[in-house]
Amino acid sequence: MSDKKPQTAVPTPTLNDGMSINPMDIYNTPRKPDDIDLVAILTQHISALGGGTMIPKFHAEANALGIIGANPVVQRILLNRYLTNKLLVFRSVNPNAIVYDMLPLMAPDGYIEDWLTLQKESVMPYVVANAVLA
């Protein structure tokens, strides 16, 4: 038997038995107690990378955007949007910054574990090293 943890597929709005799924149904789906908390995981990683001073602002902005407390699908979508906007603003005031390599790493589909790996290995180290969230 494998010790590998099964990956969590991310549901996306698709046709199901001929019926259309309303994206607002996904947005309004309440968080379950055993759902993965992407904000908490990214917070731990930001702290581990030495970005502890960025955490209060990250939490305040994530809370204002409705990311904290949302279900994982919504968290991922909103975190992608939040981080993309932060990187583009950073690029606008730092013309020599290379942020475009980060943008494709914020895929809205696939496995949450794969998304987290990309965030931990590529996006968050860049964000912390360059104080993008400061």
Backbone as CSV, one residue per row, in Angstrom:
resi,resn,N_x,N_y,N_z,CA_x,CA_y,CA_z,C_x,C_y,C_z
1,MET,0.837,-1.175,0.000,0.000,0.000,0.000,0.884,1.240,0.000
2,SER,0.520,2.224,-0.757,1.304,3.445,-0.901,1.064,4.392,0.268
3,ASP,2.145,5.060,0.707,2.025,6.067,1.759,1.675,7.432,1.193
4,LYS,1.613,7.522,-0.126,1.343,8.808,-0.756,-0.100,9.229,-0.484
5,LYS,-0.246,10.453,-0.040,-1.553,11.014,0.253,-2.298,11.282,-1.059
6,PRO,-3.573,10.903,-1.146,-4.312,11.184,-2.386,-4.480,12.682,-2.587
7,GLN,-4.405,13.094,-3.835,-4.547,14.516,-4.133,-6.022,14.910,-4.143
8,THR,-6.261,16.164,-3.859,-7.611,16.688,-3.806,-7.929,17.383,-5.116
9,ALA,-8.846,16.823,-5.862,-9.244,17.449,-7.124,-10.050,18.707,-6.819
10,VAL,-9.873,19.708,-7.634,-10.588,20.956,-7.460,-11.786,20.956,-8.397
11,PRO,-12.995,21.012,-7.839,-14.153,21.050,-8.727,-14.206,22.374,-9.486
12,THR,-14.562,22.288,-10.721,-14.711,23.487,-11.539,-16.109,23.493,-12.117
13,PRO,-16.640,24.660,-12.443,-17.986,24.710,-13.012,-18.037,23.956,-14.342
14,THR,-18.807,22.892,-14.375,-18.971,22.105,-15.593,-20.424,21.704,-15.735
15,LEU,-20.741,21.124,-16.863,-22.082,20.583,-17.053,-22.174,19.259,-16.328
16,ASN,-23.239,19.086,-15.596,-23.430,17.876,-14.820,-24.829,17.366,-15.103
17,ASP,-24.928,16.235,-15.775,-26.226,15.673,-16.150,-27.074,16.673,-16.915
18,GLY,-26.416,17.433,-17.787,-27.144,18.371,-18.624,-27.532,19.659,-17.930
19,MET,-27.157,19.825,-16.683,-27.506,21.043,-15.950,-26.258,21.886,-15.745
20,SER,-26.390,23.162,-15.889,-25.279,24.086,-15.716,-25.084,24.377,-14.232
21,ILE,-23.829,24.436,-13.814,-23.516,24.783,-12.429,-23.315,26.288,-12.356
22,ASN,-24.008,26.907,-11.472,-23.898,28.344,-11.271,-22.625,28.630,-10.467
23,PRO,-21.719,29.454,-10.995,-20.491,29.771,-10.241,-20.775,30.340,-8.854
24,MET,-21.889,31.005,-8.678,-22.224,31.552,-7.360,-22.508,30.436,-6.361
25,ASP,-22.966,29.269,-6.864,-23.166,28.133,-5.957,-21.831,27.673,-5.388
26,ILE,-20.804,27.673,-6.228,-19.465,27.306,-5.757,-18.962,28.363,-4.777
27,TYR,-19.145,29.638,-5.132,-18.684,30.738,-4.277,-19.363,30.693,-2.906
28,ASN,-20.645,30.356,-2.892,-21.408,30.375,-1.646,-21.365,29.061,-0.878
29,THR,-20.664,28.059,-1.394,-20.547,26.794,-0.679,-19.768,27.029,0.609
30,PRO,-20.369,26.679,1.746,-19.667,26.943,3.013,-18.417,26.075,3.170
31,ARG,-17.501,26.596,3.932,-16.269,25.888,4.255,-16.606,24.733,5.188
32,LYS,-16.032,23.559,4.919,-16.233,22.390,5.780,-15.096,22.351,6.804
33,PRO,-15.347,21.773,7.970,-14.300,21.744,9.010,-13.003,21.065,8.563
34,ASP,-13.090,20.094,7.662,-11.886,19.379,7.246,-11.294,19.903,5.940
35,ASP,-11.803,21.027,5.426,-11.259,21.628,4.203,-9.857,22.173,4.459
36,ILE,-9.026,22.077,3.447,-7.679,22.641,3.499,-7.793,24.174,3.534
37,ASP,-6.971,24.810,4.355,-7.003,26.274,4.479,-5.752,26.835,3.792
38,LEU,-5.930,27.319,2.578,-4.801,27.802,1.790,-4.158,29.037,2.407
39,VAL,-4.955,29.898,3.025,-4.405,31.100,3.662,-3.490,30.705,4.817
40,ALA,-3.927,29.759,5.630,-3.109,29.323,6.772,-1.806,28.696,6.298
41,ILE,-1.869,27.890,5.247,-0.663,27.238,4.732,0.304,28.271,4.156
42,LEU,-0.222,29.222,3.368,0.652,30.261,2.811,1.223,31.144,3.913
43,THR,0.437,31.415,4.944,0.913,32.209,6.082,2.099,31.520,6.747
44,GLN,1.984,30.215,6.982,3.083,29.461,7.587,4.316,29.517,6.693
45,HIS,4.111,29.427,5.404,5.246,29.433,4.489,5.897,30.822,4.415
46,ILE,5.084,31.866,4.391,5.629,33.227,4.406,6.480,33.428,5.654
47,SER,5.979,32.965,6.786,6.712,33.085,8.042,8.020,32.292,7.986
48,ALA,7.965,31.064,7.471,9.168,30.227,7.377,10.227,30.839,6.462
49,LEU,9.783,31.620,5.481,10.710,32.275,4.557,11.261,33.590,5.113
50,GLY,10.815,33.967,6.306,11.308,35.195,6.918,10.460,36.417,6.627
51,GLY,9.242,36.199,6.157,8.363,37.316,5.829,7.318,37.602,6.883
52,GLY,7.649,37.348,8.132,6.689,37.534,9.218,6.084,38.924,9.300
53,THR,6.847,39.950,8.909,6.326,41.315,8.968,5.243,41.559,7.909
54,MET,5.166,40.700,6.891,4.157,40.855,5.834,2.823,40.210,6.204
55,ILE,2.826,39.357,7.217,1.634,38.571,7.530,0.440,39.426,7.966
56,PRO,0.600,40.421,8.854,-0.574,41.216,9.237,-1.260,41.886,8.030
57,LYS,-0.471,42.442,7.114,-1.057,43.081,5.935,-1.712,42.034,5.032
58,PHE,-1.046,40.888,4.853,-1.605,39.804,4.056,-2.950,39.370,4.630
59,HIS,-3.033,39.187,5.943,-4.288,38.768,6.572,-5.366,39.838,6.454
60,ALA,-4.981,41.088,6.663,-5.967,42.174,6.572,-6.546,42.257,5.164
61,GLU,-5.683,42.177,4.162,-6.158,42.256,2.777,-6.935,40.999,2.385
62,ALA,-6.470,39.832,2.817,-7.176,38.585,2.511,-8.551,38.566,3.174
63,ASN,-8.630,39.094,4.381,-9.915,39.158,5.073,-10.858,40.129,4.369
64,ALA,-10.350,41.280,3.974,-11.173,42.279,3.284,-11.689,41.746,1.951
65,LEU,-10.923,40.881,1.296,-11.319,40.322,0.005,-12.178,39.070,0.148
66,GLY,-12.457,38.647,1.365,-13.298,37.472,1.574,-12.577,36.156,1.363
67,ILE,-11.256,36.163,1.416,-10.494,34.936,1.185,-10.479,34.074,2.448
68,ILE,-10.279,34.721,3.593,-10.234,33.986,4.860,-11.632,33.461,5.165
69,GLY,-11.704,32.179,5.444,-12.982,31.557,5.768,-13.737,31.001,4.576
70,ALA,-13.257,31.271,3.376,-13.919,30.752,2.173,-13.527,29.286,1.958
71,ASN,-14.303,28.605,1.142,-13.949,27.224,0.820,-12.688,27.214,-0.046
72,PRO,-11.967,26.089,-0.128,-10.671,26.061,-0.816,-10.721,26.455,-2.288
73,VAL,-11.797,26.143,-2.971,-11.904,26.509,-4.392,-11.932,28.025,-4.527
74,VAL,-12.727,28.668,-3.700,-12.829,30.125,-3.723,-11.532,30.751,-3.235
75,GLN,-10.927,30.183,-2.195,-9.644,30.706,-1.714,-8.612,30.708,-2.830
76,ARG,-8.552,29.626,-3.551,-7.563,29.521,-4.630,-7.800,30.563,-5.710
77,ILE,-9.027,30.719,-6.129,-9.359,31.702,-7.170,-9.012,33.113,-6.689
78,LEU,-9.431,33.444,-5.471,-9.187,34.792,-4.948,-7.716,35.030,-4.620
79,LEU,-7.016,34.002,-4.140,-5.574,34.152,-3.905,-4.824,34.350,-5.216
80,ASN,-5.234,33.642,-6.252,-4.616,33.845,-7.570,-4.784,35.293,-8.018
81,ARG,-5.996,35.799,-7.883,-6.271,37.183,-8.289,-5.482,38.166,-7.431
82,TYR,-5.485,37.941,-6.122,-4.775,38.815,-5.192,-3.279,38.847,-5.493
83,LEU,-2.674,37.667,-5.629,-1.234,37.601,-5.866,-0.860,38.147,-7.241
84,THR,-1.687,37.892,-8.234,-1.439,38.446,-9.569,-1.446,39.972,-9.514
85,ASN,-2.451,40.535,-8.851,-2.522,41.995,-8.727,-1.319,42.547,-7.964
86,LYS,-0.938,41.892,-6.883,0.221,42.347,-6.102,1.499,42.322,-6.946
87,LEU,1.672,41.253,-7.718,2.871,41.140,-8.557,2.877,42.199,-9.656
88,LEU,1.733,42.483,-10.245,1.677,43.485,-11.308,1.884,44.898,-10.762
89,VAL,1.371,45.173,-9.580,1.629,46.481,-8.943,3.110,46.601,-8.614
90,PHE,3.689,45.534,-8.083,5.129,45.530,-7.786,5.925,45.807,-9.055
91,ARG,5.524,45.187,-10.151,6.210,45.384,-11.444,6.062,46.826,-11.926
92,SER,4.921,47.439,-11.658,4.697,48.805,-12.134,5.606,49.819,-11.441
93,VAL,6.000,49.542,-10.207,6.884,50.468,-9.494,8.344,50.004,-9.496
94,ASN,8.577,48.811,-10.009,9.931,48.260,-10.139,10.089,47.740,-11.570
95,PRO,10.366,48.633,-12.509,10.345,48.261,-13.927,11.282,47.124,-14.316
96,ASN,12.321,46.893,-13.537,13.252,45.815,-13.871,12.866,44.477,-13.247
97,ALA,11.787,44.465,-12.467,11.343,43.227,-11.816,10.777,42.256,-12.849
98,ILE,11.108,41.019,-12.668,10.602,39.978,-13.566,9.503,39.228,-12.822
99,VAL,8.265,39.558,-13.114,7.139,38.911,-12.438,6.323,38.037,-13.385
100,TYR,6.499,38.215,-14.657,5.654,37.485,-15.607,5.873,35.981,-15.554
101,ASP,7.032,35.540,-15.069,7.276,34.111,-14.914,6.401,33.507,-13.818
102,MET,5.958,34.337,-12.896,5.137,33.853,-11.785,3.670,33.666,-12.185
103,LEU,3.189,34.466,-13.105,1.759,34.488,-13.413,1.200,33.149,-13.894
104,PRO,1.898,32.405,-14.759,1.338,31.106,-15.174,1.282,30.074,-14.054
105,LEU,1.974,30.323,-12.952,1.985,29.373,-11.848,0.730,29.448,-10.994
106,MET,-0.146,30.364,-11.312,-1.372,30.532,-10.544,-2.556,29.963,-11.313
107,ALA,-2.468,28.688,-11.607,-3.504,28.014,-12.387,-4.781,27.866,-11.566
108,PRO,-5.932,28.083,-12.199,-7.193,27.969,-11.480,-7.746,26.545,-11.428
109,ASP,-7.046,25.600,-12.045,-7.565,24.236,-12.084,-6.475,23.260,-11.671
110,GLY,-6.795,21.993,-11.637,-5.833,20.976,-11.224,-5.954,20.665,-9.744
111,TYR,-4.929,20.046,-9.217,-4.930,19.632,-7.817,-4.425,20.751,-6.914
112,ILE,-5.086,20.896,-5.782,-4.696,21.925,-4.821,-3.256,21.700,-4.357
113,GLU,-2.870,20.449,-4.162,-1.516,20.142,-3.710,-0.479,20.627,-4.717
114,ASP,-0.768,20.474,-6.015,0.155,20.954,-7.048,0.246,22.480,-7.017
115,TRP,-0.892,23.136,-6.839,-0.917,24.597,-6.747,-0.083,25.055,-5.554
116,LEU,-0.263,24.392,-4.413,0.504,24.757,-3.220,2.000,24.554,-3.434
117,THR,2.369,23.496,-4.113,3.784,23.254,-4.396,4.367,24.392,-5.222
118,LEU,3.636,24.823,-6.241,4.109,25.944,-7.068,4.225,27.223,-6.246
119,GLN,3.262,27.449,-5.355,3.319,28.642,-4.508,4.528,28.586,-3.577
120,LYS,4.731,27.424,-2.957,5.818,27.280,-1.986,7.196,27.317,-2.639
121,GLU,7.329,26.715,-3.812,8.647,26.597,-4.428,9.028,27.789,-5.302
122,SER,8.045,28.504,-5.831,8.359,29.578,-6.778,7.791,30.931,-6.392
123,VAL,6.498,30.994,-6.202,5.836,32.288,-6.015,6.185,32.910,-4.660
124,MET,5.972,32.194,-3.569,6.194,32.767,-2.241,7.654,33.147,-1.993
125,PRO,8.632,32.351,-2.404,10.021,32.815,-2.222,10.289,34.144,-2.933
126,TYR,9.745,34.318,-4.131,9.917,35.575,-4.864,9.190,36.712,-4.146
127,VAL,7.957,36.444,-3.709,7.146,37.460,-3.039,7.830,37.935,-1.750
128,VAL,8.349,37.000,-0.969,8.997,37.364,0.293,10.346,38.048,0.036
129,ALA,11.149,37.493,-0.855,12.486,38.064,-1.125,12.399,39.486,-1.664
130,ASN,11.331,39.789,-2.384,11.184,41.115,-2.977,10.178,42.002,-2.250
131,ALA,9.702,41.536,-1.097,8.749,42.293,-0.267,7.547,42.765,-1.080
132,VAL,7.016,41.877,-1.896,5.874,42.211,-2.756,4.632,42.541,-1.934
133,LEU,4.470,41.895,-0.786,3.294,42.125,0.049,3.473,43.262,1.045
134,ALA,4.667,43.845,1.098,4.946,44.900,2.082,4.212,46.182,1.757
